[in-house]
Amino acid sequence: MAKKIILFLSLLSEDESKRKTQDYACAAGVLGMDEAHKITGTQTNEAPVKAMLLAHPDVRSIICIVTPQAKESTLDFFKTHILEFAREKQIKLPDDIFKIIDFQNDEVFTEGPLQRVLNEIQPGGMGKNSMGDEILLETTGGWRNTMMYLLLLSRVLTYNHNQTIGATYADFNNQQITDVSDLLRMFDLVGGMQEMSSFGNVRTLRKYFGAEPQDERIGELLDALEALNEAITLCRTRQINDCMAQFNRALKAVGECSDPLLRVLIPAFRYTFRERELTTVGLIRWCLSADMLQQAITVYTERIPAEIFGKRDILRIDDGTPLQPSSEYVDADVSQFVKGFLRSSHCTQYLNKFGLSDYYRAQKDKNGDAHYVEQIETIVDMGKILPYSGYKLNPAYSTPQMQTIARDYLYIKQLRNMTNHANDEGTSDIDLLMEYLVKCGYHPLEEVTAAYIRQVIENALKHLEPPPREANTKKKKGKK
């Protein structure tokens, strides 16, 4: 790992009478320096590179991107003045410190010079002890679009696990050297927000703000998102509600944080899950938008029953209805929905009402404890079963809609088993269920694609919404 300066070399006027040497103020804090300095420079890049050498005397390379004109008229002048400054300040530089990257006038930067610069940079790896070179960017020299080239270069270097540790700009009119490191780092913030929105990952933001951000509200947001992401990834579904509540509190608080750019980016981040606060449905949609299909399936199968019985109040449990046992790994609402409601076809009151006890007893002797057979029968005969099931359907929802919700749930549950390479029922029982679901329009599991899974879950979320009430726009007879 070594520190290296990269710059575009500006032309120096061939007419010496037009050359102007001036002192640039370099304030304390620029590039992390403790003291202020006054630095002399004639050629555009000269003073800011000298400032970099004062701040980082252990620089090992100065990579100069030069056009034929700059190489002929300016390069020797620049090298001479930098070496003289280093001797004056007793900075020991390598003999081969200058690396020259030719940039022909008709060349496309990405097709030649960019690769030649990268050849001079040691890329990093993924391990803790495989850091790449540290880069200092001098942004003053070159053409008007040079800054865009340097920005592109810094992004490529970041991708190669190199770190841009500083950047400068020499303001000729105000005669001062400006530290623009924070401006470049803001692109890291934007990239980190994109990473957080797309993948729920805060690694880049952690690097940007540090392990312990100065503003506690920012740290609390990163902590909350890490906890939520971990709960989803490790399928700790019982923790999701608490994690979402913690995340929502942190997200609300960070809207007043000390970082102005982060405050600007937060509303766009909220749009990721389409709601002011993150909910179960918003979390599932977030997972879908990030292509985290397995996580979306897991959250759906483990948390949607709580939506059905709780927040959305689609089903209500009558007093006296047996409560199904839960466990460390099975949520109470999941157990109640799967083992209770979806097996209502075998509830005692319904069987006795229609004299079906002997029939179902024979079916059980024939098929064993075939859960899915009972669930299919519950869905098919739901209109007849509901009054005796021990559950009441919210009047805002129709029986056909509840049948669709139940089918969606069972199908997505099978998708989860497929992605986890697991089955929780006997093979023949699953075959019966899948035969029924395919007849209802769902794809066989062996034919599903990622795009189809995404569409199934999106449709399932829409099916949870109550149908819109029709506006009464009819005017009463005799009135206008």
C-alpha positions in Angstrom: 0.0 0.0 0.0 1.3 3.4 -1.0 0.1 7.0 -1.2 -0.1 8.4 -4.7 -1.1 11.7 -6.2 -3.1 11.8 -9.5 -3.4 15.0 -11.5 -4.1 16.4 -15.0 -1.1 18.6 -15.9 -2.1 22.1 -17.0 -0.3 24.0 -19.7 2.2 26.7 -18.6 2.4 29.7 -20.8 5.4 29.7 -23.1 5.6 33.4 -22.7 7.5 33.9 -19.4 6.2 37.4 -19.1 2.7 36.1 -18.8 3.5 33.6 -16.0 2.4 34.8 -12.6 3.9 33.4 -9.4 1.8 34.0 -6.3 1.4 32.8 -2.8 -1.5 30.6 -1.9 -3.0 30.5 1.6 -3.4 26.9 2.9 -5.4 27.0 6.1 -5.0 24.7 9.0 -7.2 21.7 8.5 -6.6 21.4 4.8 -5.8 17.7 4.1 -5.7 17.3 7.9 -2.7 19.6 8.5 -2.4 21.1 12.0 -0.9 24.4 10.9 -1.6 27.0 8.2 1.0 27.4 5.4 1.7 29.9 2.6 2.7 28.1 -0.5 4.2 29.6 -3.7 3.1 28.4 -7.1 3.4 29.4 -10.8 2.1 26.5 -12.7 -1.6 25.6 -11.9 -0.9 22.2 -10.3 2.2 23.3 -8.4 0.9 24.8 -5.2 -1.7 22.2 -4.4 0.8 19.3 -5.0 3.2 21.0 -2.7 0.4 21.2 -0.1 -0.2 17.5 -0.5 3.5 16.7 0.1 3.4 18.8 3.3 0.4 16.9 4.5 1.6 13.5 3.2 5.4 13.5 3.0 5.3 9.7 2.5 3.8 10.0 -1.0 5.4 7.4 -3.3 4.1 8.5 -6.8 2.9 11.6 -8.6 0.9 10.3 -11.5 0.7 13.0 -14.2 -1.8 12.7 -17.0 -0.3 14.8 -19.8 -1.2 15.9 -23.3 1.5 16.2 -25.9 1.4 20.0 -25.5 1.7 19.8 -21.7 4.5 17.3 -21.9 6.5 19.5 -24.1 5.9 22.9 -22.5 5.2 22.2 -18.8 6.3 18.8 -17.5 10.0 19.6 -16.9 9.1 22.9 -15.2 6.6 21.2 -12.9 9.0 18.4 -12.0 11.8 20.8 -11.2 9.8 23.0 -8.9 8.3 20.0 -7.0 11.7 18.4 -6.5 13.1 21.8 -5.3 10.3 22.2 -2.8 10.8 18.7 -1.5 14.5 19.3 -0.9 13.7 22.6 0.8 11.2 20.9 3.2 13.5 17.9 3.6 10.9 15.6 2.1 12.5 12.4 0.8 10.9 11.4 -2.5 11.7 8.3 -4.6 13.9 8.9 -7.6 11.1 7.6 -9.9 8.3 9.5 -8.2 6.9 10.9 -11.4 4.7 8.5 -13.5 3.7 9.9 -16.8 0.4 8.9 -18.4 0.2 10.1 -22.0 -3.3 11.4 -23.1 -3.4 12.1 -26.9 -5.7 14.8 -28.0 -8.0 12.5 -30.0 -8.1 9.7 -27.3 -11.2 8.6 -25.4 -10.2 8.7 -21.7 -11.9 5.4 -20.9 -10.2 3.5 -23.8 -6.6 4.2 -22.9 -5.5 6.7 -20.3 -7.9 5.3 -17.6 -6.4 1.9 -17.9 -2.9 3.2 -17.9 -3.5 5.1 -14.7 -5.0 1.9 -13.1 -1.8 0.1 -14.1 0.0 2.4 -11.8 -2.3 1.7 -8.8 -2.2 -1.3 -6.6 -5.8 -2.6 -6.2 -7.0 -3.8 -2.8 -8.6 -7.1 -2.0 -11.4 -8.2 0.3 -9.3 -9.1 3.3 -8.5 -6.8 6.2 -4.8 -6.9 5.3 -5.1 -6.4 1.6 -5.7 -2.7 1.3 -4.9 -1.0 -2.0 -3.1 2.3 -2.6 -4.3 5.5 -1.0 -5.1 8.2 -3.5 -4.8 12.0 -3.4 -6.5 13.9 -6.3 -5.4 17.3 -7.5 -8.4 18.7 -9.3 -7.2 22.1 -10.5 -5.3 21.2 -13.7 -6.5 20.1 -17.1 -9.6 21.0 -19.2 -13.0 22.0 -17.9 -14.2 18.4 -18.0 -11.2 17.1 -16.1 -13.1 17.0 -12.8 -15.6 14.5 -14.4 -12.6 12.3 -15.4 -11.2 12.4 -11.9 -14.6 11.7 -10.4 -14.9 8.7 -12.7 -11.4 7.6 -11.8 -12.2 7.9 -8.1 -15.3 5.7 -8.5 -13.3 3.1 -10.4 -10.6 3.1 -7.7 -13.2 2.7 -5.0 -14.5 -0.3 -6.8 -11.0 -1.7 -6.9 -10.8 -1.2 -3.0 -8.6 1.9 -3.2 -9.4 4.8 -0.9 -9.3 8.4 -2.0 -7.9 10.1 1.2 -7.8 13.7 0.0 -8.5 16.1 -2.9 -7.5 19.8 -3.4 -8.3 22.7 -5.7 -6.2 25.9 -6.1 -8.4 29.0 -6.3 -6.3 31.4 -8.4 -8.5 34.5 -7.8 -8.8 34.1 -4.0 -5.2 32.8 -3.8 -6.0 29.9 -1.6 -5.8 26.1 -1.6 -9.2 24.5 -0.9 -9.7 21.0 0.5 -12.4 19.4 -1.6 -12.1 16.0 0.0 -15.6 16.3 1.6 -17.1 17.0 -1.8 -15.8 13.8 -3.2 -16.8 11.9 -0.1 -20.4 13.1 -0.6 -20.5 10.9 -3.6 -19.7 8.1 -1.2 -22.7 9.2 0.9 -25.0 9.1 -2.2 -23.6 5.7 -3.1 -24.1 4.5 0.4 -27.7 5.7 0.4 -28.2 3.8 -2.9 -26.7 0.7 -1.4 -28.9 1.1 1.7 -32.1 1.6 -0.5 -31.3 -1.3 -2.8 -29.8 -3.9 -0.5 -30.5 -2.8 3.1 -26.7 -2.7 3.5 -25.0 0.1 5.5 -21.4 -0.8 5.0 -20.6 2.2 2.8 -22.4 4.6 5.1 -20.5 3.1 8.1 -17.3 3.9 6.3 -18.5 7.4 5.4 -19.7 8.3 8.9 -17.3 6.2 10.9 -17.9 3.5 13.5 -19.5 6.0 15.8 -21.0 8.9 13.9 -20.8 12.3 15.7 -24.6 12.7 15.3 -26.2 10.0 17.4 -29.3 10.0 15.2 -27.3 8.9 12.3 -25.7 6.1 14.3 -29.1 5.0 15.6 -30.5 4.7 12.0 -27.5 2.6 10.9 -27.8 0.4 13.9 -31.6 0.0 13.4 -31.2 -0.9 9.7 -28.4 -3.4 10.5 -30.6 -5.1 13.1 -33.6 -5.3 10.7 -31.4 -6.6 7.8 -30.0 -9.3 10.1 -33.4 -10.3 11.4 -34.6 -10.8 7.8 -31.5 -12.5 6.5 -31.3 -14.9 9.4 -35.1 -15.5 9.4 -35.5 -14.2 12.9 -39.1 -13.2 12.0 -40.2 -12.8 15.6 -37.8 -9.8 15.9 -39.0 -8.1 12.8 -41.8 -6.0 14.4 -39.5 -4.7 17.1 -36.8 -4.0 14.5 -39.2 -2.1 12.3 -40.4 0.0 15.2 -36.8 0.8 16.1 -36.1 1.6 12.5 -39.1 3.9 12.1 -38.2 5.9 15.2 -34.6 6.3 14.0 -35.8 7.3 10.5 -38.0 10.0 11.9 -35.3 11.3 14.1 -32.6 11.4 11.4 -34.7 13.8 9.4 -33.3 16.5 11.8 -29.7 15.3 11.8 -26.7 17.5 11.3 -25.8 16.3 7.8 -27.7 18.5 5.3 -27.1 16.1 2.3 -28.4 13.1 4.3 -31.5 15.1 5.2 -32.1 15.8 1.5 -31.7 12.1 0.6 -34.0 10.7 3.3 -37.3 11.4 1.5 -36.1 9.5 -1.5 -35.2 6.6 0.8 -38.7 6.6 2.3 -40.1 6.2 -1.2 -38.3 2.8 -1.4 -41.0 1.3 0.7 -43.8 3.7 -0.5 -45.0 4.7 3.0 -44.0 7.3 5.6 -43.2 4.4 8.0 -41.9 1.0 7.3 -44.7 -1.7 7.6 -44.7 -5.4 7.0 -46.1 -4.8 3.5 -43.6 -2.0 2.9 -40.8 -4.3 4.0 -41.9 -7.1 1.6 -42.0 -4.6 -1.2 -38.6 -3.3 -0.3 -37.2 -6.8 -0.4 -38.8 -7.3 -3.8 -37.3 -4.1 -5.2 -33.9 -5.2 -3.9 -34.3 -8.6 -5.6 -34.2 -10.3 -2.1 -36.8 -12.8 -3.1 -36.1 -15.3 -0.4 -36.3 -12.7 2.3 -39.6 -11.4 0.8 -41.1 -14.9 0.8 -39.9 -15.5 4.4 -41.4 -12.2 5.7 -44.6 -12.9 3.8 -45.2 -16.4 5.2 -44.2 -15.4 8.7 -45.7 -12.0 9.1 -48.8 -11.8 6.9 -51.0 -13.9 9.3 -50.4 -11.2 11.9 -51.7 -8.7 9.3 -54.8 -10.8 8.7 -55.6 -11.1 12.4 -54.2 -7.8 13.5 -53.5 -4.6 11.6 -55.9 -5.3 8.7 -58.5 -7.0 10.8 -59.5 -9.3 7.9 -60.3 -12.2 10.2 -61.6 -12.0 13.8 -61.3 -14.9 16.2 -64.5 -15.7 18.1 -64.5 -16.2 21.9 -64.1 -19.9 22.6 -62.2 -20.7 19.4 -59.3 -22.9 20.3 -56.0 -21.1 20.2 -53.3 -23.0 18.3 -50.0 -23.6 20.2 -47.0 -21.5 19.1 -43.3 -22.3 19.8 -39.9 -20.7 19.6 -39.9 -21.2 15.9 -43.6 -20.9 15.0 -45.4 -17.5 15.5 -48.8 -17.6 17.2 -50.6 -15.9 14.3 -49.0 -18.3 11.8 -50.1 -21.2 13.8 -53.6 -19.9 14.2 -54.0 -19.2 10.5 -52.4 -22.4 9.2 -53.5 -24.9 11.8 -56.7 -23.1 12.9 -58.5 -21.2 10.3 -57.2 -23.1 7.2 -58.3 -26.3 8.8 -61.8 -25.1 9.6 -63.3 -27.8 7.3 -62.7 -30.2 10.2 -64.0 -28.0 13.0 -66.5 -29.9 15.2 -69.4 -27.4 14.9 -69.3 -27.6 11.1 -69.0 -31.3 10.9 -71.9 -31.8 13.3 -74.1 -29.3 11.5 -73.8 -31.1 8.2 -73.3 -34.6 9.5 -69.8 -34.9 8.1 -68.0 -36.4 11.1 -68.1 -40.0 9.8 -67.1 -38.9 6.3 -64.1 -36.9 7.5 -63.1 -39.6 9.9 -63.0 -42.1 7.0 -61.0 -39.6 5.0 -58.5 -39.2 7.8 -58.1 -43.0 8.1 -57.5 -43.1 4.4 -55.2 -40.1 4.0 -53.6 -39.8 7.4 -53.2 -36.4 9.0 -53.4 -34.6 5.6 -53.3 -31.0 6.5 -53.5 -29.7 2.9 -56.6 -31.8 2.1 -58.3 -30.0 5.0 -57.0 -26.6 3.8 -58.2 -27.2 0.3 -61.6 -28.2 1.5 -61.7 -25.1 3.8 -61.0 -22.8 0.8 -63.4 -24.5 -1.6 -66.3 -24.6 0.9 -65.4 -21.4 2.8 -68.8 -19.7 2.3 -70.5 -22.7 3.9 -67.8 -23.2 6.6 -67.3 -19.7 7.9 -70.4 -19.4 10.0 -69.3 -22.4 12.0 -65.6 -22.0 11.9 -65.1 -19.8 15.0 -63.8 -17.0 12.8 -65.6 -13.9 11.4 -64.7 -12.3 8.1 -64.5 -8.5 8.1 -67.6 -7.3 6.1 -65.2 -5.1 4.0 -63.9 -8.4 2.5 -65.8 -10.9 0.4 -65.6 -14.6 0.8 -64.0 -14.9 -2.7 -61.3 -12.4 -1.7 -60.6 -14.4 1.5 -60.3 -17.5 -0.6 -57.8 -15.8 -2.9 -55.8 -14.6 0.2 -55.7 -18.2 1.5 -54.6 -19.6 -1.8 -51.9 -16.9 -2.1 -50.6 -17.8 1.3 -50.4 -21.6 0.7 -48.7 -21.1 -2.7 -46.1 -18.7 -1.3 -45.5 -21.1 1.6 -44.7 -23.7 -1.0 -42.4 -21.3 -2.7 -40.6 -20.9 0.6 -40.3 -24.7 1.0 -38.9 -24.9 -2.6 -36.3 -22.1 -2.0 -35.3 -23.7 1.3 -35.2 -27.2 -0.2 -37.6 -28.3 2.5 -41.1 -29.8 2.7 -43.2 -29.8 5.9 -45.8 -32.3 4.7 -45.9 -35.7 2.9 -45.3 -35.8 -0.8 -48.7 -37.0 -1.8 -50.3 -34.3 0.3 -48.2 -31.6 -1.4 -49.1 -33.1 -4.8 -52.8 -32.7 -4.0 -52.3 -29.1 -2.9 -50.2 -28.2 -6.0 -52.7 -29.9 -8.3 -55.4 -27.7 -6.8 -53.4 -24.5 -6.9 -52.3 -25.1 -10.5 -56.0 -25.5 -11.4 -56.6 -22.1 -9.8 -54.0 -20.5 -12.1 -50.7 -20.7 -10.2 -47.6 -22.0 -12.0 -46.2 -25.4 -11.2 -43.2 -25.0 -8.9 -40.8 -26.4 -11.5 -41.8 -23.7 -13.9 -41.5 -20.6 -11.7 -39.1 -17.8 -12.5 -37.8 -15.0 -10.3 -40.0 -12.6 -12.2 -43.0 -14.8 -11.6 -42.3 -15.1 -7.9 -42.1 -11.3 -7.7 -45.4 -10.9 -9.5 -47.1 -13.5 -7.3 -46.1 -11.7 -4.1 -47.0 -8.2 -5.5 -50.5 -9.6 -6.4 -50.8 -11.2 -3.0 -50.1 -7.9 -1.3 -52.8 -6.2 -3.5 -55.3 -8.9 -2.5 -54.9 -8.0 1.1 -56.3 -4.5 0.4 -60.1 -4.1 0.9 -61.9 -3.3 -2.3 -62.6 0.4 -2.7 -66.0 1.6 -1.7 -68.0 2.8 -4.7 -68.7 6.5 -4.4 -72.4 7.3 -4.3 -72.6 9.7 -7.2 -76.2 9.0 -8.1 -78.4 12.0 -7.6 -81.7 11.6 -5.9 -84.7 11.6 -8.2 -86.3 15.0 -8.7 -83.2 16.9 -7.5 -80.5 18.5 -9.6 
